[in-house]
Amino acid sequence: MEVNRKTAILLFGSGVASTLLVLPLLYALGLPSFEVVLISLFGEGNIWALVFTVVLILLILFSLRKSFKSPE
């Protein structure tokens, strides 16, 4: 198996594991969800909350793509 493929599988597995372990802990500590934060920032039913979310997701995907394509 190629090294990049092993790294991708390892990162995906660690991301799933951290999500399963960290998110319930943060919820138990009382951290508000992303929906609550968006409503408090933009208000109920505001289109800018959707735009903000899409831009945030695109930035994350772009940074992940850039980190995998960077020369080693």
mmJSON file of the N, C-alpha and C atoms, coordinates in Angstrom:
{"data_MODEL":{"atom_site":{
"group_PDB":["ATOM","ATOM","ATOM","ATOM","ATOM","ATOM","ATOM","ATOM","ATOM","ATOM","ATOM","ATOM","ATOM","ATOM","ATOM","ATOM","ATOM","ATOM","ATOM","ATOM","ATOM","ATOM","ATOM","ATOM","ATOM","ATOM","ATOM","ATOM","ATOM","ATOM","ATOM","ATOM","ATOM","ATOM","ATOM","ATOM","ATOM","ATOM","ATOM","ATOM","ATOM","ATOM","ATOM","ATOM","ATOM","ATOM","ATOM","ATOM","ATOM","ATOM","ATOM","ATOM","ATOM","ATOM","ATOM","ATOM","ATOM","ATOM","ATOM","ATOM","ATOM","ATOM","ATOM","ATOM","ATOM","ATOM","ATOM","ATOM","ATOM","ATOM","ATOM","ATOM","ATOM","ATOM","ATOM","ATOM","ATOM","ATOM","ATOM","ATOM","ATOM","ATOM","ATOM","ATOM","ATOM","ATOM","ATOM","ATOM","ATOM","ATOM","ATOM","ATOM","ATOM","ATOM","ATOM","ATOM","ATOM","ATOM","ATOM","ATOM","ATOM","ATOM","ATOM","ATOM","ATOM","ATOM","ATOM","ATOM","ATOM","ATOM","ATOM","ATOM","ATOM","ATOM","ATOM","ATOM","ATOM","ATOM","ATOM","ATOM","ATOM","ATOM","ATOM","ATOM","ATOM","ATOM","ATOM","ATOM","ATOM","ATOM","ATOM","ATOM","ATOM","ATOM","ATOM","ATOM","ATOM","ATOM","ATOM","ATOM","ATOM","ATOM","ATOM","ATOM","ATOM","ATOM","ATOM","ATOM","ATOM","ATOM","ATOM","ATOM","ATOM","ATOM","ATOM","ATOM","ATOM","ATOM","ATOM","ATOM","ATOM","ATOM","ATOM","ATOM","ATOM","ATOM","ATOM","ATOM","ATOM","ATOM","ATOM","ATOM","ATOM","ATOM","ATOM","ATOM","ATOM","ATOM","ATOM","ATOM","ATOM","ATOM","ATOM","ATOM","ATOM","ATOM","ATOM","ATOM","ATOM","ATOM","ATOM","ATOM","ATOM","ATOM","ATOM","ATOM","ATOM","ATOM","ATOM","ATOM","ATOM","ATOM","ATOM","ATOM","ATOM","ATOM","ATOM","ATOM","ATOM","ATOM","ATOM","ATOM","ATOM","ATOM","ATOM","ATOM"],
"id":[1,2,3,4,5,6,7,8,9,10,11,12,13,14,15,16,17,18,19,20,21,22,23,24,25,26,27,28,29,30,31,32,33,34,35,36,37,38,39,40,41,42,43,44,45,46,47,48,49,50,51,52,53,54,55,56,57,58,59,60,61,62,63,64,65,66,67,68,69,70,71,72,73,74,75,76,77,78,79,80,81,82,83,84,85,86,87,88,89,90,91,92,93,94,95,96,97,98,99,100,101,102,103,104,105,106,107,108,109,110,111,112,113,114,115,116,117,118,119,120,121,122,123,124,125,126,127,128,129,130,131,132,133,134,135,136,137,138,139,140,141,142,143,144,145,146,147,148,149,150,151,152,153,154,155,156,157,158,159,160,161,162,163,164,165,166,167,168,169,170,171,172,173,174,175,176,177,178,179,180,181,182,183,184,185,186,187,188,189,190,191,192,193,194,195,196,197,198,199,200,201,202,203,204,205,206,207,208,209,210,211,212,213,214,215,216],
"type_symbol":["N","C","C","N","C","C","N","C","C","N","C","C","N","C","C","N","C","C","N","C","C","N","C","C","N","C","C","N","C","C","N","C","C","N","C","C","N","C","C","N","C","C","N","C","C","N","C","C","N","C","C","N","C","C","N","C","C","N","C","C","N","C","C","N","C","C","N","C","C","N","C","C","N","C","C","N","C","C","N","C","C","N","C","C","N","C","C","N","C","C","N","C","C","N","C","C","N","C","C","N","C","C","N","C","C","N","C","C","N","C","C","N","C","C","N","C","C","N","C","C","N","C","C","N","C","C","N","C","C","N","C","C","N","C","C","N","C","C","N","C","C","N","C","C","N","C","C","N","C","C","N","C","C","N","C","C","N","C","C","N","C","C","N","C","C","N","C","C","N","C","C","N","C","C","N","C","C","N","C","C","N","C","C","N","C","C","N","C","C","N","C","C","N","C","C","N","C","C","N","C","C","N","C","C","N","C","C","N","C","C","N","C","C","N","C","C"],
"label_atom_id":["N","CA","C","N","CA","C","N","CA","C","N","CA","C","N","CA","C","N","CA","C","N","CA","C","N","CA","C","N","CA","C","N","CA","C","N","CA","C","N","CA","C","N","CA","C","N","CA","C","N","CA","C","N","CA","C","N","CA","C","N","CA","C","N","CA","C","N","CA","C","N","CA","C","N","CA","C","N","CA","C","N","CA","C","N","CA","C","N","CA","C","N","CA","C","N","CA","C","N","CA","C","N","CA","C","N","CA","C","N","CA","C","N","CA","C","N","CA","C","N","CA","C","N","CA","C","N","CA","C","N","CA","C","N","CA","C","N","CA","C","N","CA","C","N","CA","C","N","CA","C","N","CA","C","N","CA","C","N","CA","C","N","CA","C","N","CA","C","N","CA","C","N","CA","C","N","CA","C","N","CA","C","N","CA","C","N","CA","C","N","CA","C","N","CA","C","N","CA","C","N","CA","C","N","CA","C","N","CA","C","N","CA","C","N","CA","C","N","CA","C","N","CA","C","N","CA","C","N","CA","C","N","CA","C","N","CA","C","N","CA","C","N","CA","C","N","CA","C","N","CA","C"],
"label_alt_id":[null,null,null,null,null,null,null,null,null,null,null,null,null,null,null,null,null,null,null,null,null,null,null,null,null,null,null,null,null,null,null,null,null,null,null,null,null,null,null,null,null,null,null,null,null,null,null,null,null,null,null,null,null,null,null,null,null,null,null,null,null,null,null,null,null,null,null,null,null,null,null,null,null,null,null,null,null,null,null,null,null,null,null,null,null,null,null,null,null,null,null,null,null,null,null,null,null,null,null,null,null,null,null,null,null,null,null,null,null,null,null,null,null,null,null,null,null,null,null,null,null,null,null,null,null,null,null,null,null,null,null,null,null,null,null,null,null,null,null,null,null,null,null,null,null,null,null,null,null,null,null,null,null,null,null,null,null,null,null,null,null,null,null,null,null,null,null,null,null,null,null,null,null,null,null,null,null,null,null,null,null,null,null,null,null,null,null,null,null,null,null,null,null,null,null,null,null,null,null,null,null,null,null,null,null,null,null,null,null,null,null,null,null,null,null,null],
"label_comp_id":["MET","MET","MET","GLU","GLU","GLU","VAL","VAL","VAL","ASN","ASN","ASN","ARG","ARG","ARG","LYS","LYS","LYS","THR","THR","THR","ALA","ALA","ALA","ILE","ILE","ILE","LEU","LEU","LEU","LEU","LEU","LEU","PHE","PHE","PHE","GLY","GLY","GLY","SER","SER","SER","GLY","GLY","GLY","VAL","VAL","VAL","ALA","ALA","ALA","SER","SER","SER","THR","THR","THR","LEU","LEU","LEU","LEU","LEU","LEU","VAL","VAL","VAL","LEU","LEU","LEU","PRO","PRO","PRO","LEU","LEU","LEU","LEU","LEU","LEU","TYR","TYR","TYR","ALA","ALA","ALA","LEU","LEU","LEU","GLY","GLY","GLY","LEU","LEU","LEU","PRO","PRO","PRO","SER","SER","SER","PHE","PHE","PHE","GLU","GLU","GLU","VAL","VAL","VAL","VAL","VAL","VAL","LEU","LEU","LEU","ILE","ILE","ILE","SER","SER","SER","LEU","LEU","LEU","PHE","PHE","PHE","GLY","GLY","GLY","GLU","GLU","GLU","GLY","GLY","GLY","ASN","ASN","ASN","ILE","ILE","ILE","TRP","TRP","TRP","ALA","ALA","ALA","LEU","LEU","LEU","VAL","VAL","VAL","PHE","PHE","PHE","THR","THR","THR","VAL","VAL","VAL","VAL","VAL","VAL","LEU","LEU","LEU","ILE","ILE","ILE","LEU","LEU","LEU","LEU","LEU","LEU","ILE","ILE","ILE","LEU","LEU","LEU","PHE","PHE","PHE","SER","SER","SER","LEU","LEU","LEU","ARG","ARG","ARG","LYS","LYS","LYS","SER","SER","SER","PHE","PHE","PHE","LYS","LYS","LYS","SER","SER","SER","PRO","PRO","PRO","GLU","GLU","GLU"],
"label_asym_id":["A","A","A","A","A","A","A","A","A","A","A","A","A","A","A","A","A","A","A","A","A","A","A","A","A","A","A","A","A","A","A","A","A","A","A","A","A","A","A","A","A","A","A","A","A","A","A","A","A","A","A","A","A","A","A","A","A","A","A","A","A","A","A","A","A","A","A","A","A","A","A","A","A","A","A","A","A","A","A","A","A","A","A","A","A","A","A","A","A","A","A","A","A","A","A","A","A","A","A","A","A","A","A","A","A","A","A","A","A","A","A","A","A","A","A","A","A","A","A","A","A","A","A","A","A","A","A","A","A","A","A","A","A","A","A","A","A","A","A","A","A","A","A","A","A","A","A","A","A","A","A","A","A","A","A","A","A","A","A","A","A","A","A","A","A","A","A","A","A","A","A","A","A","A","A","A","A","A","A","A","A","A","A","A","A","A","A","A","A","A","A","A","A","A","A","A","A","A","A","A","A","A","A","A","A","A","A","A","A","A","A","A","A","A","A","A"],
"label_entity_id":["1","1","1","1","1","1","1","1","1","1","1","1","1","1","1","1","1","1","1","1","1","1","1","1","1","1","1","1","1","1","1","1","1","1","1","1","1","1","1","1","1","1","1","1","1","1","1","1","1","1","1","1","1","1","1","1","1","1","1","1","1","1","1","1","1","1","1","1","1","1","1","1","1","1","1","1","1","1","1","1","1","1","1","1","1","1","1","1","1","1","1","1","1","1","1","1","1","1","1","1","1","1","1","1","1","1","1","1","1","1","1","1","1","1","1","1","1","1","1","1","1","1","1","1","1","1","1","1","1","1","1","1","1","1","1","1","1","1","1","1","1","1","1","1","1","1","1","1","1","1","1","1","1","1","1","1","1","1","1","1","1","1","1","1","1","1","1","1","1","1","1","1","1","1","1","1","1","1","1","1","1","1","1","1","1","1","1","1","1","1","1","1","1","1","1","1","1","1","1","1","1","1","1","1","1","1","1","1","1","1","1","1","1","1","1","1"],
"label_seq_id":[1,1,1,2,2,2,3,3,3,4,4,4,5,5,5,6,6,6,7,7,7,8,8,8,9,9,9,10,10,10,11,11,11,12,12,12,13,13,13,14,14,14,15,15,15,16,16,16,17,17,17,18,18,18,19,19,19,20,20,20,21,21,21,22,22,22,23,23,23,24,24,24,25,25,25,26,26,26,27,27,27,28,28,28,29,29,29,30,30,30,31,31,31,32,32,32,33,33,33,34,34,34,35,35,35,36,36,36,37,37,37,38,38,38,39,39,39,40,40,40,41,41,41,42,42,42,43,43,43,44,44,44,45,45,45,46,46,46,47,47,47,48,48,48,49,49,49,50,50,50,51,51,51,52,52,52,53,53,53,54,54,54,55,55,55,56,56,56,57,57,57,58,58,58,59,59,59,60,60,60,61,61,61,62,62,62,63,63,63,64,64,64,65,65,65,66,66,66,67,67,67,68,68,68,69,69,69,70,70,70,71,71,71,72,72,72],
"pdbx_PDB_ins_code":[null,null,null,null,null,null,null,null,null,null,null,null,null,null,null,null,null,null,null,null,null,null,null,null,null,null,null,null,null,null,null,null,null,null,null,null,null,null,null,null,null,null,null,null,null,null,null,null,null,null,null,null,null,null,null,null,null,null,null,null,null,null,null,null,null,null,null,null,null,null,null,null,null,null,null,null,null,null,null,null,null,null,null,null,null,null,null,null,null,null,null,null,null,null,null,null,null,null,null,null,null,null,null,null,null,null,null,null,null,null,null,null,null,null,null,null,null,null,null,null,null,null,null,null,null,null,null,null,null,null,null,null,null,null,null,null,null,null,null,null,null,null,null,null,null,null,null,null,null,null,null,null,null,null,null,null,null,null,null,null,null,null,null,null,null,null,null,null,null,null,null,null,null,null,null,null,null,null,null,null,null,null,null,null,null,null,null,null,null,null,null,null,null,null,null,null,null,null,null,null,null,null,null,null,null,null,null,null,null,null,null,null,null,null,null,null],
"Cartn_x":[0.839,0.0,0.889,0.499,1.265,1.261,2.33,2.479,1.389,1.06,0.019,-1.334,-1.577,-2.848,-2.925,-1.825,-1.791,-1.99,-1.362,-1.51,-2.953,-3.573,-4.963,-5.897,-5.673,-6.504,-6.291,-5.05,-4.752,-5.398,-5.324,-5.952,-7.473,-8.045,-9.495,-9.918,-9.195,-9.511,-9.355,-8.303,-8.123,-9.185,-9.621,-10.693,-12.011,-12.328,-13.557,-13.472,-12.33,-12.164,-12.24,-11.603,-11.655,-13.057,-13.782,-15.164,-16.023,-15.837,-16.634,-16.278,-15.059,-14.632,-14.742,-14.382,-14.294,-15.651,-16.449,-17.728,-18.67,-18.825,-19.665,-19.096,-17.782,-17.172,-17.462,-17.326,-17.619,-19.089,-19.968,-21.4,-21.688,-21.024,-21.217,-20.701,-19.683,-19.143,-19.973,-20.939,-21.841,-21.459,-20.55,-20.168,-21.337,-21.721,-22.866,-22.539,-23.57,-23.387,-23.142,-22.733,-22.47,-23.742,-24.87,-26.153,-26.464,-26.243,-26.499,-25.578,-24.323,-23.374,-23.786,-24.203,-24.64,-25.873,-26.822,-28.03,-27.685,-26.773,-26.415,-25.61,-24.831,-24.06,-24.904,-25.73,-26.419,-27.924,-28.514,-29.955,-30.635,-31.886,-32.66,-32.979,-32.66,-33.033,-32.244,-31.087,-30.287,-29.463,-29.437,-28.718,-27.21,-26.721,-25.282,-24.73,-25.565,-25.115,-24.767,-25.564,-25.295,-24.022,-23.879,-22.677,-21.434,-21.512,-20.393,-20.027,-21.015,-20.773,-20.128,-20.604,-20.034,-18.59,-18.32,-16.941,-16.041,-16.528,-15.74,-15.423,-16.4,-16.188,-15.208,-15.337,-14.419,-12.987,-12.82,-11.485,-10.857,-11.646,-11.142,-10.758,-11.611,-11.309,-10.085,-9.963,-8.813,-7.521,-7.557,-6.345,-5.976,-6.963,-6.665,-6.075,-6.636,-6.121,-4.697,-4.453,-3.126,-2.112,-2.516,-1.584,-1.227,-2.139,-1.837,-1.032,-1.161,-0.447,0.885,1.228,2.475,3.672,4.732,5.913,6.629,7.16,7.807,9.294],
"Cartn_y":[-1.174,0.0,1.244,2.219,3.452,4.217,4.959,5.666,6.722,7.466,8.49,7.872,6.691,6.009,5.56,5.048,4.66,5.869,6.976,8.206,8.696,8.639,9.079,8.204,6.906,5.994,6.236,6.46,6.743,8.054,9.091,10.369,10.243,9.497,9.307,8.551,7.5,6.732,7.557,8.36,9.202,10.296,10.792,11.788,11.209,10.006,9.356,9.057,8.556,8.237,9.492,10.562,11.788,12.369,12.232,12.707,11.916,10.606,9.766,9.982,10.382,10.564,12.008,12.968,14.357,15.056,14.851,15.56,15.25,13.995,13.766,14.415,14.458,15.118,16.616,17.246,18.676,18.958,18.073,18.225,18.103,17.164,16.98,18.179,18.849,20.025,21.282,21.209,22.334,23.242,22.826,23.63,23.665,24.843,24.908,24.276,23.793,23.166,24.236,23.802,24.731,25.465,24.789,25.414,26.569,26.375,27.417,28.609,28.336,29.419,30.201,29.495,30.183,31.043,30.539,31.31,32.545,32.411,33.574,34.595,34.143,35.08,35.774,35.017,35.546,35.703,35.066,35.119,33.936,33.749,32.616,32.811,31.809,31.818,32.771,33.229,34.155,33.375,33.874,33.195,33.27,34.265,34.402,33.272,32.658,31.497,30.342,30.151,29.113,29.437,30.691,31.111,30.907,31.29,31.109,29.633,28.781,27.346,26.769,27.148,26.652,27.12,28.378,28.891,28.151,27.886,27.154,25.737,25.057,23.7,23.718,24.698,24.793,25.078,25.914,26.179,24.925,24.15,22.909,21.926,21.767,20.845,21.301,22.6,23.132,22.893,23.11,22.894,21.41,20.542,19.106,18.699,19.204,18.879,19.399,20.613,21.199,20.426,19.947,19.206,17.85,17.226,15.955,16.106,17.241,17.446,18.168,18.543,19.266,18.338,18.888,18.046,17.693,16.495,16.034,15.985],
"Cartn_z":[0.0,0.0,0.0,-0.748,-0.867,0.459,0.71,1.98,2.147,1.08,1.171,1.484,0.938,1.198,2.654,3.186,4.594,5.498,5.136,5.915,5.878,4.713,4.584,5.416,5.382,6.175,7.666,8.065,9.465,9.919,9.088,9.429,9.502,8.575,8.603,9.862,10.19,11.399,12.667,12.732,13.921,13.984,12.829,12.816,13.311,12.875,13.339,14.833,15.277,16.699,17.566,17.124,17.925,17.945,16.839,16.813,17.793,17.809,18.708,20.176,20.447,21.831,22.312,21.467,21.897,21.893,20.865,20.789,21.947,22.364,23.549,24.822,24.925,26.078,26.073,24.923,24.821,25.082,24.61,24.872,26.364,27.025,28.47,29.256,28.733,29.415,29.17,28.273,28.049,26.899,26.028,24.872,23.89,23.406,22.489,21.136,20.479,19.167,18.112,16.924,15.823,15.418,15.493,15.155,16.106,17.39,18.379,18.137,17.816,17.543,16.298,15.24,14.027,14.274,15.04,15.329,16.156,17.112,17.921,17.122,16.144,15.331,14.267,13.55,12.377,12.56,13.55,13.732,13.052,13.387,12.873,11.394,10.559,9.15,8.275,8.708,7.911,6.889,5.653,4.582,4.804,5.524,5.747,6.607,7.41,8.18,7.238,6.208,5.211,4.427,4.029,3.304,4.167,5.433,6.359,6.498,6.608,6.743,5.492,4.33,3.078,2.922,3.245,3.156,4.134,5.327,6.321,5.843,5.276,4.759,3.587,2.702,1.565,2.019,3.035,3.568,4.165,4.866,5.453,4.355,3.348,2.25,1.455,1.223,0.499,1.28,2.589,3.39,3.446,3.511,3.481,2.138,1.073,-0.269,-0.428,0.056,-0.053,0.784,1.95,2.801,2.197,1.473,0.838,-0.447,-1.118,-2.368,-2.181,-0.961,-0.743,-0.979,-1.596,-1.857,-0.549,-0.53,0.701,0.589],
"occupancy":[1.0,1.0,1.0,1.0,1.0,1.0,1.0,1.0,1.0,1.0,1.0,1.0,1.0,1.0,1.0,1.0,1.0,1.0,1.0,1.0,1.0,1.0,1.0,1.0,1.0,1.0,1.0,1.0,1.0,1.0,1.0,1.0,1.0,1.0,1.0,1.0,1.0,1.0,1.0,1.0,1.0,1.0,1.0,1.0,1.0,1.0,1.0,1.0,1.0,1.0,1.0,1.0,1.0,1.0,1.0,1.0,1.0,1.0,1.0,1.0,1.0,1.0,1.0,1.0,1.0,1.0,1.0,1.0,1.0,1.0,1.0,1.0,1.0,1.0,1.0,1.0,1.0,1.0,1.0,1.0,1.0,1.0,1.0,1.0,1.0,1.0,1.0,1.0,1.0,1.0,1.0,1.0,1.0,1.0,1.0,1.0,1.0,1.0,1.0,1.0,1.0,1.0,1.0,1.0,1.0,1.0,1.0,1.0,1.0,1.0,1.0,1.0,1.0,1.0,1.0,1.0,1.0,1.0,1.0,1.0,1.0,1.0,1.0,1.0,1.0,1.0,1.0,1.0,1.0,1.0,1.0,1.0,1.0,1.0,1.0,1.0,1.0,1.0,1.0,1.0,1.0,1.0,1.0,1.0,1.0,1.0,1.0,1.0,1.0,1.0,1.0,1.0,1.0,1.0,1.0,1.0,1.0,1.0,1.0,1.0,1.0,1.0,1.0,1.0,1.0,1.0,1.0,1.0,1.0,1.0,1.0,1.0,1.0,1.0,1.0,1.0,1.0,1.0,1.0,1.0,1.0,1.0,1.0,1.0,1.0,1.0,1.0,1.0,1.0,1.0,1.0,1.0,1.0,1.0,1.0,1.0,1.0,1.0,1.0,1.0,1.0,1.0,1.0,1.0,1.0,1.0,1.0,1.0,1.0,1.0,1.0,1.0,1.0,1.0,1.0,1.0],
"B_iso_or_equiv":[0.0,0.0,0.0,0.0,0.0,0.0,0.0,0.0,0.0,0.0,0.0,0.0,0.0,0.0,0.0,0.0,0.0,0.0,0.0,0.0,0.0,0.0,0.0,0.0,0.0,0.0,0.0,0.0,0.0,0.0,0.0,0.0,0.0,0.0,0.0,0.0,0.0,0.0,0.0,0.0,0.0,0.0,0.0,0.0,0.0,0.0,0.0,0.0,0.0,0.0,0.0,0.0,0.0,0.0,0.0,0.0,0.0,0.0,0.0,0.0,0.0,0.0,0.0,0.0,0.0,0.0,0.0,0.0,0.0,0.0,0.0,0.0,0.0,0.0,0.0,0.0,0.0,0.0,0.0,0.0,0.0,0.0,0.0,0.0,0.0,0.0,0.0,0.0,0.0,0.0,0.0,0.0,0.0,0.0,0.0,0.0,0.0,0.0,0.0,0.0,0.0,0.0,0.0,0.0,0.0,0.0,0.0,0.0,0.0,0.0,0.0,0.0,0.0,0.0,0.0,0.0,0.0,0.0,0.0,0.0,0.0,0.0,0.0,0.0,0.0,0.0,0.0,0.0,0.0,0.0,0.0,0.0,0.0,0.0,0.0,0.0,0.0,0.0,0.0,0.0,0.0,0.0,0.0,0.0,0.0,0.0,0.0,0.0,0.0,0.0,0.0,0.0,0.0,0.0,0.0,0.0,0.0,0.0,0.0,0.0,0.0,0.0,0.0,0.0,0.0,0.0,0.0,0.0,0.0,0.0,0.0,0.0,0.0,0.0,0.0,0.0,0.0,0.0,0.0,0.0,0.0,0.0,0.0,0.0,0.0,0.0,0.0,0.0,0.0,0.0,0.0,0.0,0.0,0.0,0.0,0.0,0.0,0.0,0.0,0.0,0.0,0.0,0.0,0.0,0.0,0.0,0.0,0.0,0.0,0.0,0.0,0.0,0.0,0.0,0.0,0.0],
"pdbx_formal_charge":[null,null,null,null,null,null,null,null,null,null,null,null,null,null,null,null,null,null,null,null,null,null,null,null,null,null,null,null,null,null,null,null,null,null,null,null,null,null,null,null,null,null,null,null,null,null,null,null,null,null,null,null,null,null,null,null,null,null,null,null,null,null,null,null,null,null,null,null,null,null,null,null,null,null,null,null,null,null,null,null,null,null,null,null,null,null,null,null,null,null,null,null,null,null,null,null,null,null,null,null,null,null,null,null,null,null,null,null,null,null,null,null,null,null,null,null,null,null,null,null,null,null,null,null,null,null,null,null,null,null,null,null,null,null,null,null,null,null,null,null,null,null,null,null,null,null,null,null,null,null,null,null,null,null,null,null,null,null,null,null,null,null,null,null,null,null,null,null,null,null,null,null,null,null,null,null,null,null,null,null,null,null,null,null,null,null,null,null,null,null,null,null,null,null,null,null,null,null,null,null,null,null,null,null,null,null,null,null,null,null,null,null,null,null,null,null],
"auth_seq_id":[1,1,1,2,2,2,3,3,3,4,4,4,5,5,5,6,6,6,7,7,7,8,8,8,9,9,9,10,10,10,11,11,11,12,12,12,13,13,13,14,14,14,15,15,15,16,16,16,17,17,17,18,18,18,19,19,19,20,20,20,21,21,21,22,22,22,23,23,23,24,24,24,25,25,25,26,26,26,27,27,27,28,28,28,29,29,29,30,30,30,31,31,31,32,32,32,33,33,33,34,34,34,35,35,35,36,36,36,37,37,37,38,38,38,39,39,39,40,40,40,41,41,41,42,42,42,43,43,43,44,44,44,45,45,45,46,46,46,47,47,47,48,48,48,49,49,49,50,50,50,51,51,51,52,52,52,53,53,53,54,54,54,55,55,55,56,56,56,57,57,57,58,58,58,59,59,59,60,60,60,61,61,61,62,62,62,63,63,63,64,64,64,65,65,65,66,66,66,67,67,67,68,68,68,69,69,69,70,70,70,71,71,71,72,72,72],
"auth_comp_id":["MET","MET","MET","GLU","GLU","GLU","VAL","VAL","VAL","ASN","ASN","ASN","ARG","ARG","ARG","LYS","LYS","LYS","THR","THR","THR","ALA","ALA","ALA","ILE","ILE","ILE","LEU","LEU","LEU","LEU","LEU","LEU","PHE","PHE","PHE","GLY","GLY","GLY","SER","SER","SER","GLY","GLY","GLY","VAL","VAL","VAL","ALA","ALA","ALA","SER","SER","SER","THR","THR","THR","LEU","LEU","LEU","LEU","LEU","LEU","VAL","VAL","VAL","LEU","LEU","LEU","PRO","PRO","PRO","LEU","LEU","LEU","LEU","LEU","LEU","TYR","TYR","TYR","ALA","ALA","ALA","LEU","LEU","LEU","GLY","GLY","GLY","LEU","LEU","LEU","PRO","PRO","PRO","SER","SER","SER","PHE","PHE","PHE","GLU","GLU","GLU","VAL","VAL","VAL","VAL","VAL","VAL","LEU","LEU","LEU","ILE","ILE","ILE","SER","SER","SER","LEU","LEU","LEU","PHE","PHE","PHE","GLY","GLY","GLY","GLU","GLU","GLU","GLY","GLY","GLY","ASN","ASN","ASN","ILE","ILE","ILE","TRP","TRP","TRP","ALA","ALA","ALA","LEU","LEU","LEU","VAL","VAL","VAL","PHE","PHE","PHE","THR","THR","THR","VAL","VAL","VAL","VAL","VAL","VAL","LEU","LEU","LEU","ILE","ILE","ILE","LEU","LEU","LEU","LEU","LEU","LEU","ILE","ILE","ILE","LEU","LEU","LEU","PHE","PHE","PHE","SER","SER","SER","LEU","LEU","LEU","ARG","ARG","ARG","LYS","LYS","LYS","SER","SER","SER","PHE","PHE","PHE","LYS","LYS","LYS","SER","SER","SER","PRO","PRO","PRO","GLU","GLU","GLU"],
"auth_asym_id":["A","A","A","A","A","A","A","A","A","A","A","A","A","A","A","A","A","A","A","A","A","A","A","A","A","A","A","A","A","A","A","A","A","A","A","A","A","A","A","A","A","A","A","A","A","A","A","A","A","A","A","A","A","A","A","A","A","A","A","A","A","A","A","A","A","A","A","A","A","A","A","A","A","A","A","A","A","A","A","A","A","A","A","A","A","A","A","A","A","A","A","A","A","A","A","A","A","A","A","A","A","A","A","A","A","A","A","A","A","A","A","A","A","A","A","A","A","A","A","A","A","A","A","A","A","A","A","A","A","A","A","A","A","A","A","A","A","A","A","A","A","A","A","A","A","A","A","A","A","A","A","A","A","A","A","A","A","A","A","A","A","A","A","A","A","A","A","A","A","A","A","A","A","A","A","A","A","A","A","A","A","A","A","A","A","A","A","A","A","A","A","A","A","A","A","A","A","A","A","A","A","A","A","A","A","A","A","A","A","A","A","A","A","A","A","A"],
"auth_atom_id":["N","CA","C","N","CA","C","N","CA","C","N","CA","C","N","CA","C","N","CA","C","N","CA","C","N","CA","C","N","CA","C","N","CA","C","N","CA","C","N","CA","C","N","CA","C","N","CA","C","N","CA","C","N","CA","C","N","CA","C","N","CA","C","N","CA","C","N","CA","C","N","CA","C","N","CA","C","N","CA","C","N","CA","C","N","CA","C","N","CA","C","N","CA","C","N","CA","C","N","CA","C","N","CA","C","N","CA","C","N","CA","C","N","CA","C","N","CA","C","N","CA","C","N","CA","C","N","CA","C","N","CA","C","N","CA","C","N","CA","C","N","CA","C","N","CA","C","N","CA","C","N","CA","C","N","CA","C","N","CA","C","N","CA","C","N","CA","C","N","CA","C","N","CA","C","N","CA","C","N","CA","C","N","CA","C","N","CA","C","N","CA","C","N","CA","C","N","CA","C","N","CA","C","N","CA","C","N","CA","C","N","CA","C","N","CA","C","N","CA","C","N","CA","C","N","CA","C","N","CA","C","N","CA","C","N","CA","C","N","CA","C","N","CA","C","N","CA","C","N","CA","C"],
"pdbx_PDB_model_num":[1,1,1,1,1,1,1,1,1,1,1,1,1,1,1,1,1,1,1,1,1,1,1,1,1,1,1,1,1,1,1,1,1,1,1,1,1,1,1,1,1,1,1,1,1,1,1,1,1,1,1,1,1,1,1,1,1,1,1,1,1,1,1,1,1,1,1,1,1,1,1,1,1,1,1,1,1,1,1,1,1,1,1,1,1,1,1,1,1,1,1,1,1,1,1,1,1,1,1,1,1,1,1,1,1,1,1,1,1,1,1,1,1,1,1,1,1,1,1,1,1,1,1,1,1,1,1,1,1,1,1,1,1,1,1,1,1,1,1,1,1,1,1,1,1,1,1,1,1,1,1,1,1,1,1,1,1,1,1,1,1,1,1,1,1,1,1,1,1,1,1,1,1,1,1,1,1,1,1,1,1,1,1,1,1,1,1,1,1,1,1,1,1,1,1,1,1,1,1,1,1,1,1,1,1,1,1,1,1,1,1,1,1,1,1,1]
}}}
